[in-house]
């Protein structure tokens, strides 16, 4: 087709380069496959100092090392001095590489040392690696137009019933939440091989206020459609889909440095 071999080579090289650029762009725009839920227990009297360290140093260093900050929250009732936050990565391998680089960064080492001259700021760290469910919305990390009350809910299922619970959410619960004025932020299960991978659902909702949340859930649990769906799903599964005391809820407010409010 091409009489000039050089022309053919240039065209083929251009096509290959375009394909490479397109693949790279697609990879950059691909949604994260790994999220990390981290909960810090601050030492007595150190929560404000911990927040200051995040505000002035940690967030920018996370960004430098390829971590995406999704949200940072404090429980509305916080006797245990918790900071809850969610990070996103392309995958688990990227997470490991990012944290290794972050922890070795001289700026982080200096910031941590300077913040702890009167004692350590964190006495306990909880970490859980999560994957979004197929019905989780595309989380918008842009700042919401006004402050909201977030809610982190964790469900532990009875043996073998996580697929049934996920199916109930997929087909019914998510739509019923919307019907009663609740807003969806993200739905996750632990990554394969992680603790809770076979029996745990973690999700975030947001509400206009704690009072709006109470009103929404009261209407939801009284909805005849929900009552039927719940009964039908439990009959099919041979009992409750969650363990006794297997539903945990924490109401949260975003910090001033959180990408979402």
Secondary structure by P-SEA (a helix, b strand, c coil): ccccaaaaaaaaaaaaaaaaaaaaaaaaaccccbbbbbbbbcccccaaaaaaaaaccaaaaaaaacccccbbbbbcccccccccbbbbcccaaaaaaaaaaaaacaaaaaaaaaaccccccccbbbbbbbbbcccccccccccccbbbbbbbbbbbbccccaaaaaaaaaccaaaaaaaaccccccccccccccccccbbbbbccccccaaaaaaaaaaaaacaaaaaaaaaaaaaacccccccccbbbbbbbbccccccc
